[in-house]
Amino acid sequence: AGMAKRNNMVAAGGQRYLVVHEYAGQAYFGWQRQPEELTTVQSVLEKAVSEFLGTETFIYGSSRTDKGVHALSNTFHVDICRKPRLGREQDVREPYEPVQIERAINSRLRKARESVQVTKVIKVEPDFHARFHAQRRTYFYRIASGFNGHMSLFHKGQTWNVRQDLDIDLMKKAAKMLQGHHDFSTFRAAGCQQTDPVRTLKQLDVELHQQNWPGRYFCDEVTRLQHIIITASAKSFLYHQVRLMVGLLKAVGAGEIPLDKVPEIIDAKDVTKLYTAMAPAHGLYLASVEYDNF
């Protein structure tokens, strides 16, 4: 309760900032701070901000990605109060400019050799909340299908490598069935804390994507791969929803689940009726978090 209260108040002379950041997820035990002293994106960011300010500082994230999930653009907000100069404690100093915060955090992240980087900092209103004011979240999922033998090292930890050739047209048709306003209980992992399983999936696209990987110049095998990008957009998602949906799309594309079974799977409203494995974390990227004003 104390933390929630502190989060809704900006001290005199303080300023709330929205911080956009990216990270390679394989190095971290998810975004959210963990009690077991595990290294997370939040913990390394809070350490960098706290070192910069010289006082313990908490940040509040918009999207708590899982262990191994990457982000091209995630966000958090933080309240920063500039310390007065020595001997002039009565003075209230002007807030830091966004670029000062960006440079200060990034220099500490680089020094610690973290796979996290701040890409943008924006001044926001005192009541702004990174999580609750988000209007749209977009995820990408990357699949490389149809390979035999060794996969290029440039895919490792960044793409789901699937041996089967996948039928893109079947995957597109299945994606259309999932799009829109549904009870997504079938695509909600155990441990989901959301009370309402109904979501509006604004976008679920499946596209072939031409990739000029460095590895393709050394390995003919890479050139015959299908690089598939699945894009999912909604205001918010259930726990593991995107990875469970991708698991179904892959199973349909591989011929493991017939297309006409998809409506039945959605209507079952039960994750045990999905009959296929969840897609691995390392193929998933949080691409963007959008707000009304920026």
Backbone as CSV, one residue per row, in Angstrom:
resi,resn,N_x,N_y,N_z,CA_x,CA_y,CA_z,C_x,C_y,C_z
1,ALA,0.828,-1.200,0.000,0.000,0.000,0.000,0.858,1.244,0.000
2,GLY,1.955,1.213,0.777,2.853,2.359,0.844,3.473,2.665,-0.504
3,MET,3.849,1.590,-1.223,4.469,1.789,-2.526,3.469,2.377,-3.509
4,ALA,2.191,1.891,-3.442,1.158,2.410,-4.335,0.924,3.884,-4.076
5,LYS,0.923,4.259,-2.782,0.717,5.654,-2.414,1.863,6.514,-2.942
6,ARG,3.094,6.032,-2.743,4.262,6.770,-3.203,4.226,6.929,-4.721
7,ASN,3.701,5.923,-5.394,3.654,5.937,-6.845,2.702,6.996,-7.384
8,ASN,1.696,7.393,-6.608,0.711,8.356,-7.076,1.037,9.791,-6.663
9,MET,2.179,9.986,-6.033,2.543,11.321,-5.577,3.949,11.662,-6.044
10,VAL,4.092,12.850,-6.589,5.408,13.329,-6.975,5.800,14.409,-5.979
11,ALA,6.965,14.257,-5.356,7.407,15.208,-4.331,7.616,16.594,-4.928
12,ALA,7.569,17.608,-4.076,7.803,18.985,-4.521,9.151,19.069,-5.226
13,GLY,9.130,19.699,-6.387,10.364,19.802,-7.166,10.674,18.557,-7.968
14,GLY,9.825,17.534,-7.846,10.037,16.286,-8.575,9.364,16.313,-9.936
15,GLN,9.700,15.344,-10.744,9.147,15.233,-12.089,8.968,13.752,-12.408
16,ARG,7.827,13.414,-12.995,7.599,12.038,-13.453,8.042,11.926,-14.910
17,TYR,8.714,10.825,-15.218,9.212,10.585,-16.576,8.728,9.219,-17.069
18,LEU,8.448,9.145,-18.363,8.211,7.865,-19.036,9.515,7.492,-19.733
19,VAL,9.976,6.272,-19.479,11.261,5.825,-20.030,11.028,4.629,-20.954
20,VAL,11.394,4.794,-22.216,11.284,3.723,-23.215,12.620,2.985,-23.247
21,HIS,12.560,1.657,-23.245,13.799,0.879,-23.196,13.671,-0.418,-23.979
22,GLU,14.811,-0.962,-24.358,14.867,-2.235,-25.087,15.817,-3.176,-24.356
23,TYR,15.619,-4.483,-24.591,16.507,-5.455,-23.945,16.465,-6.798,-24.652
24,ALA,17.571,-7.535,-24.498,17.663,-8.920,-24.963,17.289,-9.814,-23.787
25,GLY,16.175,-10.507,-23.901,15.579,-11.184,-22.752,16.306,-12.399,-22.226
26,GLN,17.182,-13.017,-23.045,17.809,-14.269,-22.593,18.729,-14.071,-21.395
27,ALA,19.125,-12.838,-21.138,20.043,-12.568,-20.023,19.325,-12.369,-18.685
28,TYR,17.976,-12.352,-18.689,17.240,-11.942,-17.487,16.115,-12.911,-17.130
29,PHE,15.769,-12.921,-15.837,14.663,-13.736,-15.339,13.365,-12.928,-15.428
30,GLY,13.079,-12.420,-16.625,11.874,-11.628,-16.841,12.098,-10.152,-16.534
31,TRP,11.023,-9.360,-16.693,11.138,-7.915,-16.435,11.006,-7.614,-14.946
32,GLN,10.014,-8.224,-14.300,9.648,-7.839,-12.929,10.690,-8.253,-11.891
33,ARG,10.900,-7.378,-10.918,11.801,-7.659,-9.798,11.381,-8.953,-9.103
34,GLN,12.353,-9.801,-8.752,12.075,-11.072,-8.089,12.630,-11.048,-6.667
35,PRO,11.940,-11.692,-5.735,12.409,-11.660,-4.344,13.696,-12.440,-4.106
36,GLU,14.016,-13.380,-4.990,15.184,-14.249,-4.749,16.500,-13.639,-5.228
37,GLU,16.533,-12.341,-5.434,17.756,-11.670,-5.901,18.173,-12.138,-7.291
38,LEU,17.230,-12.630,-8.076,17.531,-12.996,-9.454,17.669,-11.717,-10.279
39,THR,18.489,-11.778,-11.317,18.694,-10.595,-12.157,17.530,-10.437,-13.122
40,THR,16.826,-9.322,-13.013,15.709,-9.008,-13.903,15.959,-7.652,-14.548
41,VAL,15.165,-7.342,-15.572,15.300,-6.041,-16.238,14.998,-4.919,-15.252
42,GLN,13.930,-5.083,-14.465,13.578,-4.060,-13.480,14.704,-3.855,-12.465
43,SER,15.301,-4.946,-11.999,16.335,-4.813,-10.960,17.571,-4.073,-11.472
44,VAL,17.977,-4.338,-12.725,19.173,-3.645,-13.227,18.870,-2.182,-13.545
45,LEU,17.632,-1.897,-13.986,17.250,-0.503,-14.240,17.160,0.282,-12.935
46,GLU,16.550,-0.326,-11.911,16.444,0.357,-10.616,17.827,0.608,-10.010
47,LYS,18.733,-0.328,-10.213,20.108,-0.146,-9.719,20.769,1.041,-10.424
48,ALA,20.594,1.120,-11.748,21.200,2.216,-12.516,20.611,3.567,-12.125
49,VAL,19.272,3.631,-11.978,18.610,4.889,-11.599,19.018,5.290,-10.181
50,SER,19.049,4.317,-9.274,19.408,4.593,-7.874,20.848,5.095,-7.751
51,GLU,21.752,4.511,-8.535,23.153,4.970,-8.526,23.256,6.401,-9.051
52,PHE,22.499,6.700,-10.080,22.493,8.048,-10.664,22.000,9.083,-9.653
53,LEU,20.947,8.744,-8.920,20.328,9.705,-8.003,20.928,9.677,-6.599
54,GLY,21.657,8.618,-6.284,22.242,8.512,-4.952,21.236,8.157,-3.881
55,THR,20.095,7.607,-4.282,19.063,7.185,-3.327,18.253,6.050,-3.946
56,GLU,17.750,5.139,-3.115,16.976,4.004,-3.633,15.731,4.506,-4.352
57,THR,15.556,4.064,-5.579,14.469,4.558,-6.426,13.751,3.378,-7.065
58,PHE,12.412,3.452,-7.083,11.601,2.390,-7.682,11.038,2.855,-9.021
59,ILE,10.873,1.899,-9.938,10.267,2.194,-11.235,9.004,1.352,-11.393
60,TYR,8.111,1.784,-12.295,6.804,1.139,-12.453,6.592,0.813,-13.930
61,GLY,6.622,-0.479,-14.260,6.611,-0.914,-15.654,5.228,-1.034,-16.259
62,SER,5.197,-0.991,-17.592,3.933,-1.143,-18.318,3.642,-2.599,-18.639
63,SER,4.685,-3.392,-18.883,4.504,-4.767,-19.362,5.571,-5.663,-18.748
64,ARG,5.125,-6.652,-17.981,6.057,-7.519,-17.257,6.346,-8.772,-18.077
65,THR,7.272,-8.658,-18.991,7.582,-9.785,-19.867,8.263,-10.915,-19.083
66,ASP,8.122,-12.141,-19.607,8.660,-13.331,-18.944,10.148,-13.526,-19.224
67,LYS,10.728,-14.455,-18.492,12.123,-14.851,-18.702,12.332,-15.243,-20.167
68,GLY,13.342,-14.662,-20.798,13.679,-15.008,-22.178,12.992,-14.178,-23.239
69,VAL,11.938,-13.440,-22.874,11.218,-12.593,-23.840,11.998,-11.291,-24.028
70,HIS,12.084,-10.842,-25.270,12.825,-9.629,-25.603,11.868,-8.430,-25.689
71,ALA,12.440,-7.233,-25.724,11.632,-6.032,-25.972,12.377,-5.093,-26.903
72,LEU,11.689,-4.692,-27.964,12.194,-3.634,-28.831,11.797,-2.287,-28.248
73,SER,10.695,-2.293,-27.482,10.219,-1.044,-26.874,9.256,-1.356,-25.738
74,ASN,9.761,-1.347,-24.515,8.934,-1.452,-23.314,9.014,-0.102,-22.612
75,THR,8.175,0.118,-21.602,8.165,1.420,-20.919,8.036,1.252,-19.406
76,PHE,8.524,2.249,-18.683,8.244,2.369,-17.251,8.179,3.850,-16.908
77,HIS,7.554,4.160,-15.758,7.637,5.550,-15.288,8.397,5.590,-13.971
78,VAL,8.978,6.751,-13.717,9.792,6.945,-12.518,9.689,8.401,-12.085
79,ASP,9.683,8.618,-10.773,9.668,9.976,-10.212,11.083,10.346,-9.784
80,ILE,11.547,11.488,-10.273,12.910,11.925,-9.974,12.885,13.339,-9.410
81,CYS,13.454,13.470,-8.233,13.562,14.774,-7.573,15.041,15.152,-7.519
82,ARG,15.375,16.251,-8.122,16.779,16.670,-8.199,17.250,17.186,-6.847
83,LYS,18.381,16.699,-6.395,18.903,17.115,-5.085,19.402,18.559,-5.131
84,PRO,19.195,19.332,-4.033,19.731,20.700,-3.997,21.256,20.680,-3.907
85,ARG,21.863,21.777,-4.331,23.324,21.891,-4.234,23.740,21.983,-2.771
86,LEU,24.934,21.502,-2.483,25.462,21.524,-1.118,25.505,22.961,-0.589
87,GLY,24.928,23.166,0.587,24.899,24.494,1.191,23.736,25.354,0.738
88,ARG,22.945,24.836,-0.229,21.779,25.591,-0.713,20.547,24.685,-0.672
89,GLU,20.366,24.040,0.479,19.315,23.037,0.650,17.912,23.611,0.466
90,GLN,17.763,24.933,0.629,16.437,25.541,0.512,16.023,25.710,-0.965
91,ASP,16.973,25.598,-1.867,16.675,25.801,-3.290,15.993,24.570,-3.894
92,VAL,15.000,24.826,-4.748,14.381,23.757,-5.541,14.942,23.875,-6.955
93,ARG,15.640,22.842,-7.397,16.290,22.894,-8.714,15.338,22.474,-9.825
94,GLU,15.599,22.973,-11.013,14.816,22.586,-12.188,14.973,21.081,-12.438
95,PRO,13.897,20.408,-12.872,14.008,18.964,-13.143,15.050,18.675,-14.232
96,TYR,15.576,17.467,-14.206,16.499,17.043,-15.257,15.798,17.068,-16.614
97,GLU,16.562,17.378,-17.642,16.052,17.239,-18.999,16.075,15.749,-19.363
98,PRO,15.127,15.304,-20.198,15.072,13.877,-20.554,16.398,13.306,-21.054
99,VAL,17.112,14.066,-21.869,18.368,13.548,-22.430,19.418,13.301,-21.339
100,GLN,19.384,14.088,-20.264,20.321,13.877,-19.148,20.057,12.530,-18.473
101,ILE,18.775,12.211,-18.299,18.398,10.942,-17.663,18.770,9.766,-18.563
102,GLU,18.478,9.903,-19.852,18.806,8.845,-20.810,20.303,8.525,-20.779
103,ARG,21.128,9.560,-20.831,22.586,9.351,-20.840,23.085,8.769,-19.519
104,ALA,22.540,9.264,-18.414,22.993,8.805,-17.094,22.673,7.330,-16.876
105,ILE,21.451,6.911,-17.248,21.069,5.502,-17.071,21.889,4.617,-18.010
106,ASN,21.990,5.025,-19.279,22.709,4.201,-20.257,24.188,4.043,-19.926
107,SER,24.812,5.089,-19.407,26.242,4.973,-19.074,26.452,3.926,-17.988
108,ARG,25.522,3.860,-17.032,25.630,2.868,-15.952,25.301,1.460,-16.448
109,LEU,24.335,1.352,-17.346,24.004,0.043,-17.923,25.171,-0.492,-18.757
110,ARG,25.804,0.382,-19.520,26.963,-0.036,-20.328,28.122,-0.482,-19.442
111,LYS,28.362,0.282,-18.388,29.458,-0.044,-17.464,29.237,-1.411,-16.821
112,ALA,27.968,-1.730,-16.525,27.630,-3.020,-15.911,27.494,-4.137,-16.951
113,ARG,27.687,-3.789,-18.237,27.586,-4.746,-19.353,26.215,-5.414,-19.421
114,GLU,25.190,-4.629,-19.184,23.822,-5.153,-19.258,23.316,-5.132,-20.700
115,SER,22.398,-6.044,-21.011,21.768,-6.091,-22.339,20.460,-5.307,-22.323
116,VAL,20.515,-4.121,-21.726,19.360,-3.220,-21.608,19.823,-1.834,-22.029
117,GLN,18.942,-1.109,-22.733,19.301,0.242,-23.169,18.068,1.136,-23.187
118,VAL,18.217,2.353,-22.678,17.146,3.351,-22.749,17.201,4.002,-24.124
119,THR,16.047,4.101,-24.787,15.998,4.680,-26.135,15.321,6.047,-26.169
120,LYS,14.510,6.346,-25.132,13.814,7.637,-25.116,13.306,7.919,-23.709
121,VAL,13.306,9.205,-23.313,12.748,9.637,-22.030,11.819,10.816,-22.300
122,ILE,10.626,10.790,-21.687,9.620,11.831,-21.921,9.111,12.342,-20.577
123,LYS,9.005,13.659,-20.416,8.368,14.234,-19.229,6.863,13.998,-19.329
124,VAL,6.245,13.532,-18.224,4.799,13.270,-18.216,4.163,13.933,-16.996
125,GLU,2.825,13.928,-16.978,2.076,14.538,-15.873,2.250,13.710,-14.592
126,PRO,2.043,14.344,-13.420,2.242,13.641,-12.136,1.343,12.426,-11.932
127,ASP,0.172,12.395,-12.609,-0.749,11.264,-12.421,-0.627,10.221,-13.534
128,PHE,0.333,10.384,-14.425,0.516,9.430,-15.521,0.994,8.090,-14.974
129,HIS,0.465,6.990,-15.545,0.888,5.649,-15.135,1.243,4.821,-16.374
130,ALA,2.465,4.309,-16.396,2.961,3.572,-17.565,2.100,2.368,-17.907
131,ARG,1.600,1.675,-16.896,0.809,0.465,-17.143,-0.653,0.789,-17.435
132,PHE,-1.281,1.562,-16.560,-2.731,1.745,-16.655,-3.156,2.719,-17.753
133,HIS,-2.254,3.560,-18.216,-2.588,4.498,-19.289,-2.213,3.972,-20.674
134,ALA,-1.627,2.784,-20.740,-1.285,2.192,-22.042,-2.562,1.827,-22.798
135,GLN,-2.627,2.196,-24.072,-3.811,1.949,-24.896,-3.656,0.764,-25.845
136,ARG,-2.426,0.413,-26.154,-2.207,-0.681,-27.105,-0.806,-1.255,-26.901
137,ARG,-0.745,-2.573,-26.855,0.543,-3.269,-26.788,0.657,-4.164,-28.019
138,THR,1.817,-4.148,-28.646,2.043,-4.961,-29.842,3.246,-5.876,-29.618
139,TYR,3.048,-7.143,-29.935,4.119,-8.140,-29.842,4.417,-8.702,-31.226
140,PHE,5.686,-9.036,-31.466,6.098,-9.809,-32.633,6.536,-11.183,-32.144
141,TYR,6.256,-12.201,-32.970,6.810,-13.528,-32.691,7.510,-14.013,-33.954
142,ARG,8.745,-14.493,-33.812,9.553,-14.911,-34.957,9.715,-16.427,-34.988
143,ILE,9.387,-16.995,-36.153,9.561,-18.436,-36.385,10.425,-18.622,-37.629
144,ALA,11.391,-19.531,-37.563,12.131,-19.973,-38.748,11.757,-21.432,-38.962
145,SER,11.102,-21.727,-40.095,10.617,-23.098,-40.306,11.304,-23.749,-41.502
146,GLY,11.306,-25.089,-41.465,11.787,-25.870,-42.596,13.285,-26.078,-42.648
147,PHE,13.965,-26.108,-41.499,15.417,-26.334,-41.531,15.736,-27.767,-41.115
148,ASN,16.844,-28.271,-41.647,17.374,-29.574,-41.237,18.837,-29.374,-40.875
149,GLY,19.294,-30.092,-39.884,20.690,-29.946,-39.496,20.883,-28.785,-38.542
150,HIS,22.008,-28.097,-38.667,22.366,-27.047,-37.717,21.760,-25.713,-38.118
151,MET,21.178,-25.037,-37.149,20.669,-23.691,-37.364,21.810,-22.694,-37.180
152,SER,21.787,-21.629,-37.957,22.792,-20.573,-37.810,22.792,-20.030,-36.384
153,LEU,23.977,-19.739,-35.882,24.107,-19.168,-34.537,23.387,-17.832,-34.417
154,PHE,23.164,-17.144,-35.538,22.531,-15.828,-35.506,21.043,-15.908,-35.172
155,HIS,20.495,-17.124,-35.163,19.099,-17.318,-34.765,18.963,-17.689,-33.292
156,LYS,20.060,-18.130,-32.690,19.990,-18.724,-31.357,19.457,-17.726,-30.327
157,GLY,18.433,-18.157,-29.594,17.856,-17.308,-28.557,17.026,-16.157,-29.078
158,GLN,16.773,-16.128,-30.406,16.040,-15.005,-30.995,14.862,-15.431,-31.850
159,THR,14.795,-16.710,-32.183,13.785,-17.216,-33.110,13.396,-18.629,-32.689
160,TRP,12.114,-18.981,-32.877,11.681,-20.359,-32.657,12.013,-21.145,-33.920
161,ASN,12.924,-22.098,-33.823,13.329,-22.906,-34.965,12.451,-24.153,-35.056
162,VAL,11.655,-24.231,-36.120,10.693,-25.322,-36.313,11.131,-26.145,-37.519
163,ARG,11.257,-27.452,-37.341,11.763,-28.298,-38.430,10.757,-28.459,-39.576
164,GLN,9.461,-28.491,-39.242,8.470,-28.696,-40.297,8.340,-27.460,-41.193
165,ASP,7.952,-27.689,-42.446,7.495,-26.582,-43.290,6.084,-26.242,-42.831
166,LEU,5.799,-24.972,-42.641,4.483,-24.548,-42.156,3.656,-23.963,-43.291
167,ASP,2.363,-24.282,-43.289,1.428,-23.767,-44.290,0.951,-22.380,-43.838
168,ILE,1.488,-21.342,-44.473,1.190,-19.959,-44.073,-0.287,-19.635,-44.252
169,ASP,-0.896,-20.130,-45.333,-2.313,-19.823,-45.593,-3.213,-20.370,-44.492
170,LEU,-2.931,-21.585,-44.035,-3.711,-22.156,-42.929,-3.511,-21.338,-41.647
171,MET,-2.286,-20.906,-41.408,-1.996,-20.099,-40.216,-2.737,-18.762,-40.268
172,LYS,-2.786,-18.149,-41.449,-3.508,-16.878,-41.622,-4.999,-17.058,-41.327
173,LYS,-5.573,-18.171,-41.804,-7.007,-18.433,-41.577,-7.295,-18.660,-40.093
174,ALA,-6.414,-19.385,-39.430,-6.583,-19.621,-37.990,-6.465,-18.305,-37.219
175,ALA,-5.540,-17.447,-37.637,-5.347,-16.148,-36.978,-6.602,-15.285,-37.089
176,LYS,-7.262,-15.346,-38.254,-8.505,-14.566,-38.449,-9.586,-15.003,-37.464
177,MET,-9.634,-16.293,-37.170,-10.628,-16.813,-36.220,-10.367,-16.308,-34.798
178,LEU,-9.102,-16.095,-34.473,-8.739,-15.635,-33.128,-8.917,-14.130,-32.956
179,GLN,-8.854,-13.406,-34.060,-8.938,-11.948,-33.989,-10.319,-11.510,-33.503
180,GLY,-10.372,-10.360,-32.823,-11.648,-9.815,-32.375,-11.878,-9.980,-30.880
181,HIS,-13.149,-9.922,-30.479,-13.563,-9.899,-29.073,-13.962,-11.311,-28.637
182,HIS,-13.178,-11.910,-27.742,-13.443,-13.287,-27.301,-13.143,-13.450,-25.816
183,ASP,-13.699,-14.524,-25.263,-13.215,-15.050,-23.986,-11.994,-15.905,-24.331
184,PHE,-10.810,-15.460,-23.914,-9.560,-16.136,-24.278,-9.066,-17.080,-23.185
185,SER,-9.997,-17.692,-22.440,-9.598,-18.595,-21.344,-8.733,-19.761,-21.822
186,THR,-8.935,-20.213,-23.069,-8.114,-21.293,-23.623,-6.654,-20.856,-23.751
187,PHE,-6.443,-19.546,-23.845,-5.099,-19.007,-24.073,-4.618,-18.217,-22.859
188,ARG,-4.846,-18.810,-21.712,-4.511,-18.163,-20.439,-3.868,-19.223,-19.551
189,ALA,-2.603,-19.019,-19.232,-1.860,-20.023,-18.461,-2.282,-20.020,-17.006
190,ALA,-2.075,-21.158,-16.349,-2.313,-21.240,-14.906,-1.445,-20.192,-14.218
191,GLY,-2.005,-19.549,-13.226,-1.268,-18.486,-12.540,-1.641,-17.102,-13.023
192,CYS,-2.516,-17.024,-14.038,-2.973,-15.717,-14.534,-3.787,-15.025,-13.448
193,GLN,-3.443,-13.782,-13.141,-4.100,-13.051,-12.054,-5.259,-12.178,-12.534
194,GLN,-5.474,-12.116,-13.838,-6.568,-11.299,-14.372,-7.907,-11.971,-14.067
195,THR,-8.872,-11.192,-13.606,-10.184,-11.765,-13.284,-11.048,-11.922,-14.530
196,ASP,-10.862,-11.062,-15.527,-11.689,-11.092,-16.734,-10.881,-11.641,-17.910
197,PRO,-11.278,-12.816,-18.458,-10.534,-13.403,-19.570,-10.927,-12.850,-20.942
198,VAL,-11.898,-11.934,-20.974,-12.365,-11.374,-22.248,-11.398,-10.275,-22.698
199,ARG,-10.958,-10.381,-23.948,-10.043,-9.399,-24.526,-10.461,-9.113,-25.971
200,THR,-10.077,-7.943,-26.460,-10.272,-7.619,-27.870,-8.916,-7.666,-28.554
201,LEU,-8.732,-8.684,-29.380,-7.486,-8.836,-30.126,-7.615,-8.014,-31.405
202,LYS,-6.969,-6.848,-31.421,-7.133,-5.910,-32.535,-6.416,-6.376,-33.793
203,GLN,-5.335,-7.123,-33.612,-4.535,-7.561,-34.753,-3.893,-8.902,-34.442
204,LEU,-3.951,-9.814,-35.403,-3.175,-11.058,-35.343,-2.838,-11.434,-36.782
205,ASP,-1.670,-11.020,-37.221,-1.240,-11.221,-38.608,-0.116,-12.245,-38.677
206,VAL,-0.125,-13.016,-39.763,0.948,-13.983,-40.034,1.542,-13.629,-41.391
207,GLU,2.839,-13.343,-41.419,3.465,-12.907,-42.671,4.817,-13.583,-42.875
208,LEU,5.116,-13.869,-44.154,6.462,-14.314,-44.510,7.350,-13.086,-44.545
209,HIS,8.545,-13.215,-44.005,9.420,-12.050,-43.882,10.794,-12.402,-44.421
210,GLN,11.281,-11.616,-45.377,12.609,-11.865,-45.943,13.677,-11.296,-45.016
211,GLN,14.542,-12.165,-44.525,15.596,-11.727,-43.598,16.959,-11.872,-44.253
212,ASN,17.748,-10.824,-44.224,19.136,-10.911,-44.678,20.046,-11.161,-43.482
213,TRP,19.973,-12.367,-42.966,20.801,-12.725,-41.809,22.268,-12.783,-42.214
214,PRO,23.190,-12.328,-41.365,24.619,-12.496,-41.667,24.967,-13.958,-41.948
215,GLY,24.319,-14.867,-41.237,24.628,-16.280,-41.374,24.317,-16.868,-42.738
216,ARG,23.419,-16.222,-43.506,23.016,-16.812,-44.786,24.180,-16.841,-45.785
217,TYR,25.155,-15.954,-45.608,26.276,-15.908,-46.541,27.250,-17.058,-46.320
218,PHE,27.108,-17.730,-45.193,28.014,-18.831,-44.879,27.304,-20.183,-44.899
219,CYS,26.005,-20.156,-45.041,25.249,-21.399,-44.872,24.057,-21.410,-45.817
220,ASP,24.120,-22.250,-46.864,23.027,-22.314,-47.835,21.717,-22.718,-47.188
221,GLU,21.814,-23.477,-46.089,20.624,-23.962,-45.396,19.729,-22.805,-44.960
222,VAL,20.338,-21.702,-44.561,19.575,-20.570,-44.043,18.696,-19.956,-45.124
223,THR,19.163,-19.970,-46.383,18.449,-19.267,-47.447,17.120,-19.933,-47.792
224,ARG,16.946,-21.199,-47.478,15.694,-21.864,-47.834,14.683,-21.864,-46.687
225,LEU,15.036,-21.239,-45.590,14.112,-21.167,-44.464,12.955,-20.224,-44.747
226,GLN,11.814,-20.540,-44.152,10.701,-19.595,-44.107,10.848,-18.777,-42.831
227,HIS,10.965,-17.476,-42.962,10.994,-16.599,-41.792,9.590,-16.038,-41.620
228,ILE,8.936,-16.423,-40.543,7.539,-16.048,-40.312,7.468,-15.077,-39.140
229,ILE,6.747,-13.978,-39.346,6.515,-13.006,-38.272,5.028,-12.999,-37.942
230,ILE,4.698,-13.243,-36.684,3.315,-13.150,-36.202,3.219,-11.883,-35.359
231,THR,2.267,-11.016,-35.696,2.087,-9.741,-34.987,0.758,-9.761,-34.251
232,ALA,0.790,-9.487,-32.951,-0.427,-9.468,-32.121,-0.532,-8.126,-31.408
233,SER,-1.725,-7.495,-31.516,-1.959,-6.203,-30.850,-3.258,-6.239,-30.064
234,ALA,-3.227,-5.682,-28.855,-4.414,-5.538,-28.007,-4.091,-4.499,-26.940
235,LYS,-5.134,-4.042,-26.242,-4.869,-3.113,-25.135,-4.061,-3.827,-24.050
236,SER,-4.421,-5.078,-23.785,-3.671,-5.892,-22.828,-3.885,-7.363,-23.163
237,PHE,-2.995,-8.202,-22.640,-3.051,-9.638,-22.897,-3.101,-10.409,-21.585
238,LEU,-3.635,-11.624,-21.654,-3.619,-12.526,-20.506,-2.224,-13.150,-20.372
239,TYR,-1.991,-13.773,-19.235,-0.698,-14.398,-18.954,-0.402,-15.493,-19.980
240,HIS,0.686,-15.361,-20.727,1.136,-16.308,-21.757,0.194,-16.369,-22.962
241,GLN,-0.727,-15.414,-23.100,-1.708,-15.479,-24.193,-1.051,-15.522,-25.570
242,VAL,-0.090,-14.654,-25.822,0.519,-14.594,-27.156,1.242,-15.902,-27.470
243,ARG,2.006,-16.420,-26.527,2.761,-17.655,-26.772,1.839,-18.860,-26.947
244,LEU,0.714,-18.888,-26.261,-0.259,-19.976,-26.437,-0.943,-19.874,-27.800
245,MET,-1.263,-18.651,-28.238,-1.870,-18.467,-29.563,-0.881,-18.857,-30.661
246,VAL,0.379,-18.476,-30.510,1.401,-18.839,-31.500,1.573,-20.360,-31.544
247,GLY,1.523,-21.014,-30.389,1.598,-22.473,-30.351,0.500,-23.120,-31.177
248,LEU,-0.713,-22.566,-31.085,-1.836,-23.084,-31.883,-1.617,-22.817,-33.371
249,LEU,-1.196,-21.607,-33.725,-0.980,-21.275,-35.141,0.088,-22.175,-35.756
250,LYS,1.150,-22.438,-35.010,2.197,-23.341,-35.508,1.642,-24.748,-35.714
251,ALA,0.828,-25.228,-34.754,0.251,-26.579,-34.854,-0.679,-26.695,-36.063
252,VAL,-1.445,-25.639,-36.340,-2.318,-25.624,-37.530,-1.457,-25.622,-38.794
253,GLY,-0.430,-24.783,-38.818,0.454,-24.700,-39.982,1.204,-25.990,-40.257
254,ALA,1.491,-26.755,-39.195,2.216,-28.029,-39.334,1.279,-29.200,-39.623
255,GLY,-0.031,-28.953,-39.636,-1.002,-30.019,-39.881,-1.281,-30.876,-38.668
256,GLU,-0.883,-30.408,-37.496,-1.089,-31.179,-36.259,-2.494,-30.970,-35.694
257,ILE,-3.082,-29.824,-35.975,-4.458,-29.528,-35.559,-5.216,-29.043,-36.788
258,PRO,-6.361,-29.670,-37.128,-7.136,-29.235,-38.295,-7.699,-27.828,-38.090
259,LEU,-7.780,-27.066,-39.168,-8.286,-25.693,-39.109,-9.698,-25.633,-38.531
260,ASP,-10.540,-26.623,-38.885,-11.941,-26.577,-38.425,-12.089,-26.859,-36.927
261,LYS,-10.990,-27.236,-36.268,-11.027,-27.455,-34.814,-10.794,-26.160,-34.028
262,VAL,-10.317,-25.116,-34.704,-9.937,-23.880,-34.007,-11.113,-23.237,-33.269
263,PRO,-12.304,-23.069,-33.909,-13.431,-22.482,-33.168,-13.803,-23.286,-31.920
264,GLU,-13.711,-24.598,-32.032,-14.009,-25.495,-30.904,-13.009,-25.276,-29.755
265,ILE,-11.743,-25.090,-30.121,-10.688,-24.849,-29.120,-10.919,-23.521,-28.413
266,ILE,-11.293,-22.486,-29.169,-11.586,-21.168,-28.573,-12.773,-21.281,-27.624
267,ASP,-13.830,-21.960,-28.094,-15.074,-22.074,-27.309,-14.912,-22.938,-26.059
268,ALA,-13.898,-23.800,-26.032,-13.688,-24.676,-24.868,-13.374,-23.867,-23.610
269,LYS,-12.770,-22.691,-23.789,-12.434,-21.800,-22.654,-11.637,-22.545,-21.568
270,ASP,-10.715,-23.387,-22.026,-9.945,-24.228,-21.098,-8.577,-24.504,-21.720
271,VAL,-7.516,-24.063,-21.067,-6.171,-24.204,-21.625,-5.775,-25.669,-21.812
272,THR,-6.361,-26.586,-21.040,-6.038,-28.013,-21.202,-6.628,-28.584,-22.490
273,LYS,-7.542,-27.841,-23.125,-8.140,-28.283,-24.398,-7.398,-27.711,-25.607
274,LEU,-6.267,-27.058,-25.366,-5.495,-26.489,-26.476,-4.768,-27.587,-27.250
275,TYR,-4.379,-28.649,-26.564,-3.758,-29.832,-27.177,-2.481,-29.526,-27.968
276,THR,-1.771,-28.497,-27.596,-0.480,-28.237,-28.233,0.404,-27.460,-27.270
277,ALA,1.697,-27.516,-27.492,2.636,-26.847,-26.582,2.643,-25.338,-26.797
278,MET,2.927,-24.614,-25.737,3.094,-23.168,-25.815,4.397,-22.858,-26.550
279,ALA,4.388,-21.817,-27.367,5.604,-21.397,-28.070,6.657,-20.941,-27.058
280,PRO,7.936,-21.209,-27.326,8.988,-20.811,-26.377,9.135,-19.297,-26.267
281,ALA,9.675,-18.864,-25.137,9.781,-17.429,-24.840,10.706,-16.692,-25.799
282,HIS,11.786,-17.344,-26.246,12.843,-16.605,-26.948,12.462,-16.104,-28.337
283,GLY,11.317,-16.535,-28.873,10.877,-16.002,-30.169,10.004,-14.763,-30.046
284,LEU,9.680,-14.375,-28.803,8.712,-13.296,-28.562,9.404,-11.966,-28.278
285,TYR,8.875,-10.913,-28.893,9.393,-9.548,-28.723,8.236,-8.606,-28.417
286,LEU,8.335,-7.850,-27.339,7.407,-6.739,-27.126,7.869,-5.621,-28.051
287,ALA,7.029,-5.275,-29.033,7.441,-4.324,-30.072,7.139,-2.884,-29.707
288,SER,5.988,-2.650,-29.043,5.641,-1.270,-28.693,4.554,-1.230,-27.638
289,VAL,4.556,-0.142,-26.875,3.491,0.189,-25.926,3.046,1.596,-26.295
290,GLU,1.754,1.755,-26.646,1.272,3.043,-27.154,0.348,3.721,-26.149
291,TYR,0.404,5.054,-26.165,-0.410,5.893,-25.280,-1.190,6.902,-26.117
292,ASP,-2.166,7.542,-25.504,-3.008,8.498,-26.227,-2.235,9.686,-26.786
293,ASN,-1.302,10.221,-26.016,-0.668,11.485,-26.395,0.707,11.347,-27.042
294,PHE,1.269,10.141,-27.048,2.591,9.959,-27.657,2.827,8.488,-27.935
